[in-house]
Amino acid sequence: MPNDLVVLRPQGLYCPAGDFYIDPWRPVERAVLTHAHSDHARRGSAHYLAHADSAGTLRNRLGADITLQTLAYGEAVTHQGVTVSLHPAGHVLGSAQVRIEHAGQVWVASGDYKLEDDGTCPPFEPVRCHTFITESTFGLPIYRWPAQPVLFADINAWWAANAAAGKASVLYAYAFGKAQRLLHGVDSSIGPIVVHGAVEPLNAVYRAAGVPLPPTHRVTDPQLTKADLRRALVLAPPSAAGTPWLKRFGEHSDAFASGWMLVRGARRRRGVDRGFVMSDHADWPGLQKAIGATGAERIIVTHGSTDVMVRWLCEQGLDAQVFATEYGGDDLDDNPSTAAEEPASAPTSEAAP
């Protein structure tokens, strides 16, 4: 529509009135970022705006010398008559929904989000608006996540059983977000926790933001004995599977933490012993609840199961459409149906040994 606050351009989601982009996938003059996952935060833009808790990760991934302005949640700035503020998305540390207001219109671009409070970032906050831009990564009725206490009871029992048998527990999870959520939730009294080189720098960012995480070790830590390694929980990105790095743990049991583990056959395709259903994205009931809480009459769906979500929204009497975006790359590390073990655009820190 001619007066839309956000339109789709080859570079990404563009706000004509404010002359800035939200999570652009091409370099632009001004970029407002919802979070620091590599499919939403790309290199090369002249100016960035993001939440303060994203600063450490963004500088690590996009360059220490980027021009970055940060805001607290709820803090507003005005640019060319457009008021912009950031609000909690509950996805990962620093993740934010972008609220823009101009000429009586209020739009919210959610980025990626989930509703359950995981303790590692402020929980999702519904923001009232006229138009809501939502993800739909897991936008199918089959996707319904277990409650956190159930999830972590299952993970702790698996780890404890392996430790009692003298086997390390290797748990594959995305290095930014999921790994820290696992650290925050597991029972660290079971044994030592060893993390891959892709995970530890991100742990430091979370700790600096005040998120409590248990002590972690690198596999080369001289304090660790062979007996320690045989009862350890090992957190690593999926790209570590089958690498020489794993040989240091000897016989081990492995598992994968992902929302995709709910799909029949996903664990088999990954070739792991266990699959834990865990996602930093909203499940089907979460998407419905979040969309309803905005009060928006118009919904734009950006990625995931877009056709199913748009059809369901239209059945509810809402005006729904799709923006074809390049988002979803952070899920390639999780999705067992992808050929690659990690996104081609992943930062080098993701694959560090």
N, C-alpha and C positions, 0 to 999 in steps of 0.2 A: 504494500500500500504506500502511496506517496508520502504520507506523514509518519511512517513507522520510525520509532526511535532506533531500532536496530535492523539492518538489512544484511543480506549475504553478498559478499564480494569475493573475488578470487583469493584475496589475502586472508579472509576470515570474516568474523562477525563485526560489522562496522556501524558506528553511531554517527550518522551524517551531521546532526546538530552539534555534537561535541568534537567531531573530527578525531575520533580515536577508535581503536579496535579492542575487542575482548577476546583474549586467547588466540591471537592471529597465528596462522601457520606459515606465513611469509613475513619477512622483515618489514616493519612499518615505522612511521615516525613516533606514534604514541600507542602503547599497548597496556591495557589493564588485564592483569592475570588473576585467574581464580585460584590457582595453586601451582606447585612446582613440578608436577609430573611432566615428563618430556613431551607428551602429546598436547599439552596445554601451554607449556612455557618453552618457546623456541628462541634460538639465538638470533642476533642481528638487528633487533629494533633499537631505535635511538633513545627512547625513554620508556621506562616501565613503572607501573603503579601496582602495588600488591600489599597484602597484609604484612604487618611487621614480623610475624613469626615465620614468614616465607623467606625473609632476607638471606639467612645463612645458606639455605639450600639453593636459592636462585643464584647467589654469587658463586657457589661451588659449581653449579651446572652451566650457567650462562657466561660466567667470567666475573672475576673480582672487581673489574673496573666498569661494570654496567652502570648506567644512570638510572638509579632506582629510588622512587619515592614510596614510602610506606605509610599505611594508615592503621589505626586501631579499629576494632569492630565498632560500627556505629558512627565513626568519625566521618564527616562529609567534607568534600571539596567541590568547588564549582569551576567548571572550565567551559568557556564560551556559552555561558548561560545554562549548562547542563550540570545538575547536581549529582555527584557520584558518591556512594558509600558502600562499605563492605560489611557483610553479615555472615555469621558462622554457617558453614556447610557440613561440618561433621565428617568430612572425608579423610583428611590427613592434617598434620600440623600446618597451620597457616591457610588452610583452604577457606574460600569465601564465596558467597554469592554476591554478585555485583548489582546493586540497585541504582538505576538511573531515572532521573525525573526531569522533565522539560515540558513546558507549555501544557500543564495539567495532566500529562501522561506519566505513569510509573511502570517501568519494565524491570524485571529481575532476570538476570542470567545466572543460573545455578552452578554452572561448572559441573563437577561430580559431587555427589552428596550421599550421605546415609543418615538414618534417623536415630539409630541406637547409640547412646552415649558410651564410648569405649574407654574414656578416661585419659586419652592421649591428646585430645583437642576439644575445644568447646563444642557442645552438641549443636546439631542443626537447629536453626531458628527460622520459623516461617515468617516470610515478609509479604505483607499484603501488596498487591499490584494489579494492574489491568492486564498485562501480558507476562507470562512466565515461560522462560526458555529452560527446558528440562532435558536431562540425559535420559536414556532408557536402556542402559547396558544390560540389565537383567529384567527387561520389560516383558516378561511372560509369566502367566499364572503359576507355573511350576516352581518359580524361584521364591522360596520362603526360608529365611535364615533361622537357625537355632538361636536361642537366647545365649548371651555370653556365659553365664554360669554353666550351662549345659556343655557348651563348646569347650571351655577350659577344663572342666572335669574330665572330659574325654581325652584331651591332649595330655593332661597330667597323668592319667591312668596309663596311657600308652608309654610315656616317658619312664614312669616308675617301673613298669614291667620290664622294659628294655634294660634299665639300669640294674635291676635285680639279676638279670640274665647276663650282665657283663657286656652289653652291646650299646654303642652310641645310638642316639636318636637324631637322625638327620631330617630336619623339617624345612622344606623348600617354601619360600614365600617371597613376594616382591620386596625389594630392599628398602623402599621408602614407603612407610605407612604400615603395611602388614607386619613387617619384622618388628617394629617398635610396639605395635599393638600386641603381638605375641609375647614380647618381653614383659610388657606391663601386666599381662594377665596370667602368666604361668606361675607355678609354685617353684620358686628358685631354691627351696630347701632340698629338692630332690637330688640336685647335683650341680656341677659347674655348667655354665652356659658359654659356648664357643660360637663366635660369629665370623662370617666371611668378611673379607676385606671390603666388599661393596656395602656392607651393612654398618660397620663401626663408625665411619664418618657421619652417617645420618643419625646414629645414636647420640653422637656428640651434640648435634643440632637440637635434638629433642631435650637432652639434659640441660643444655644452655637455656632453653625456654621454660625450664622448671618442671618438665614431665618426669615423674619418678620411674626409673628403670633399674633393674637389678644389675649387679656387677657382671661384666662380660669380659671374655678373653679372646685373644687371637690364638690360632692353633700353635703358633711359635712361642707362646708365653712359656718361659722357663719354669714357672711355678707349677705347670701342669705335668703330672706324671702320666704314664701309659694307662694306669688304673683310672685316673681322672677322665681321660679321653673315652674310656670304655663305658662310662656312665653319664657322659655329657649330653646335653641338648645342643644340637648344632643347627644354627640358623643360616641359611644360604639362599641366594637367588636361584631360580630354576636353571640358569646358564651354568651353574657349577656342577650339575649332574653329569656323571661320567668323566670328570676331569681328574688329573692326578692329585689335586688338592684333597680329594676324599680318601685317598689311600692311607692317609695318616691316621684315620679312625679305625682301620681294620674292619672286622665284621660289624655291620650296623643294620639298623632298620630305618627305612626312609618313609617319608610321608609328604603330602602336598596340601597346603592350605589355600583354598580358593573357592569362590562361589561356583566355579565350573564343576567342582567335585560333586555337586548335586546331580549332574547329568550322568545317566547310565553309560558306563564304559569309559568315563573320563579318567578314572584312576588306572584302568587297564592300559589306556593309551599312554599314560605317563610312565607306566612300569614301576609304580611305587607300591609299598606294602599297605599304606593307609591313605585315606583322603579325608581331610577335615573341611567341612563346609564353612567358609569364612570369607566375607567380602567387605570392602570399604565402600561399596555402592549400595544404594537402596534396593531392597527386594521388591516384588510386585505389590504387596500391601503397603510398603513404605513409599513407593512412588505415588500410589493412589492417595495416601494420607497427606503427603507433602503438597501435591498439586491442589488438593481440596483446601488445604489450610491457607493457600495464597489468596483465595477468593477470585483468582483470575478467570475471566471469561474466554480468553484466548491463550492457547498453549502452543508453543513451538518445540518440537522434539528434535534433538540434534544427533544422537547416535545410539546404536544398539538395536533393539527390536522396535524400530520406529513405526513400521506399518501396523503392527499389532496394537501399539500404544495409541496411535492416531485413531484407529478404528474404534477402540474402546472409549477414547475421549469424546469422539463424535456421538457415540451411542449415549453418552451422559449429557448431551445437549451443548457441548462446548465447541468452540471454533478451534480446530486443531490442524496443524500442518507440519511439514518436515523442513529443516534446514540440513542440507547435505554437507557435513563437515568432515574434517580429517581427525576428529577425536577418537579415542579408543585405543591408542597405541600402548598405553600403560597396561592394558589387559592382555596384550600378546604374550607377555611373560607368564600369564596365568592360564590362557586358553589352550587346552590340549589339542584342539583341532588345528592350530597354526603350525606351519612347518618349521618356522624359526624358533629357537629357544628364547630369543629376546628381540625387541624392536631393533631394526637396522639403525634407527636414529638415537638409540640409547646412549647416554653419556658414558664416557670411558670408565667413570667410577663404578658404574653398574657391573662391569665385567672384571673388576680388579680382583686379583687372586687373594 
